[in-house]
Amino acid sequence: MNHNPKLPNTEYSTIYLLGHSESIKVYDSKPDLDIWNAFNKGDEIAFNYIYKMYVTVLFKYGCQVSRDHNHIQDCIQNIFIDLRRKRGQLNEVQSIKAYLFKILYRELIRKSNKSKEAVHQYPEKIPNNFSIEFSQETKLIQQENSQEKIERIQGAINKLTCRQRQAILLFYEEGMTYKEISVAMDFSEVKSARKVIYRALATMKTLLQTKSENEV
Amino acid sequence: MDLLSIYNMKYKDYDIDHFITDEFFIQWIKNPNENNSHFWEKWMEQHPEKRPLVSKAANLIRSVKYADNTEFTDRMYVETFEEILKADNHFRQLNPISPTKISTTHTKKVNSFFPLRGIAASLLVLFCLWAQYEAINFKTDPEPIAEIVLVKRSNPAGKKSIIDLPDGSRIHLNANSEIEFPREFSNDIRLVSLTGEAFFEIEKESRPFIVQSGETKIKVLGTSFNVNKKENGSLYVALVTGKVSVDTQNGSRMTLEPNEMLVLEDGGAYRKTGFDAKEVIGWKDKYLVFKTSSLPEVRRKLEQWYGVKIELKGDFDTKWTYSGTYKDEMLENVLRGICMTSGMNYKIDKKQITLTNPK
């Protein structure tokens, strides 16, 4: 018992009701541009919405770059803190997800390499970045595509470059458009995103064909 | 020519490579919405011969997955959110002159333009926040902070009330309960303190709304929930909408989803359960609900609800329970209902009720 009413009680159990579900009701059907502008103007509900919608996928994406979960969590925290501080001066954003992916990727790399030059080399230095798992879900498909074939595809995927795997994952796992991929991967033109994807698929095809011919 | 027929022409000659490089197709597989579903379902109807190809392409797309699938836990969700908000305050509180110092990772250009007016306002807000916190927490202080006028509303047994707050939020205050709040909220926070039970419908806005119940603080931004601190010290927080996370004294943390209820025992133990909305929050809509309630529970509920004293005469089966729901019903009708199924008799003498068991 605290007998001195003047003593602040430091052992509060704190219950946070974040009101995040409410934010969904307000912003769910609005275009990204509007949500972003509201956030830029200081609307906390818009912030809650952005946080709720993207923090989980950001973390997942971060896990494809780094194995250090605390590091990823810190980086996510930092990018949101930074965005909040820059409210009022933020540029317009057409795809919030693609933009957040871009700045998280930058932050992850910058934080793990102090020198700026390393930024662009980094992805190739760690070949395990953006590992792809090729797995089929339904039994039907497994009958159609033999286990052997799946393994072959898996093997071909692993021969792709890190940037190609990154693009493939953004395309198929995240369901991003070419435009969004170009934002997330810091390409100046959408065309570059298309090129990376096409080239990756072409490489895979070649690899698969060569292999099957060898086997025959 | 409408869009659909253009697409029809385009997709008619598609082979699998085309499908797996078509972003509109992938959107439908990965993020189906009304628009793309409508299109593709119709298209498949018109081109049934393409079905096997479409399903093959869809399967290929779905098969590509992240090799690493670590989950972002609820705990991380809340932790990160709190850290982000904390950094805001930290930023305003500690770095009024040189905000760039706080973070080595953020750009200086933006921060150095932080306007002086904003700093002054933040300090003022912090002062108000502190002042209000002091005023509410330490109401026995002989010199309450000027300007903060606290309003206290309390209900005796038998009376419920609705209180509208200056921010548009509404509080349903149950009988035997008391709520205290400032006549005007500060710029940064909405803080009320509660004894007993209340249902809150909080207007969503940027200032957090904090309910203090004993030593527990419940923080929300805009949501509806019920808080009930029982006489034995247990605290029940039932969430209708919104999201909750709970920090207990021993440092563990958990989250509450809508339709979940947190029970915090006096000793610090806690558990999470579902709840029957009518049973827990029906009181605000005048529903008196008994759900396999024991005799002491029935007695306590009736005393609180109608503001009466109930005396028990005779031997009562300890295993006896009662279930029943009454809406806006007179005490006599409720007593009649209870006695009808249990064989008890009741006697009303103004505010004094006697329940007897003839067996």
Interface residues (C-beta under 8 A of the other chain):
Chain A: P5 K6 P8 N9 E11 Y12 S13 T14 I15 Y16 L17 L18 G19 H20 S21 E22 S23 V26 G42 D43 E44 I45 N48 Y51 V55 T56 F59 K60 C63 Q64 H69 Q73 I76 Q77 N78 F80 I81 D82 R84 R85 K86 Q89 E107 K111 S131 I132 E133 F134 S135 Q136 E137 T138 I141 I150 I153 I157 I168 L169 F171 Y172 E173 E174 G175 T177 Y178 I197 Y198 L201
Chain B: D17 I20 T21 E23 I26 Q27 I29 K30 N31 N59 I61 R62 S63 V64 K65 Y66 A67 D68 N69 T70 F72 M76 Y77 V78 E79 T80 F81 E82 E83 I84 A87 D88 F91 P99 S103 T105 H106 T107 V110 N111 F113 N137 F138 K139 T140 D141 I202 K204 E205 S206 E215 T216 K217 I218 K219 V220 L221 G222 T223 F225 V237 L239 T241 G242 K243 V244 S245 V246 D247 T248 Q249 L256 P258 L262 L264 G268
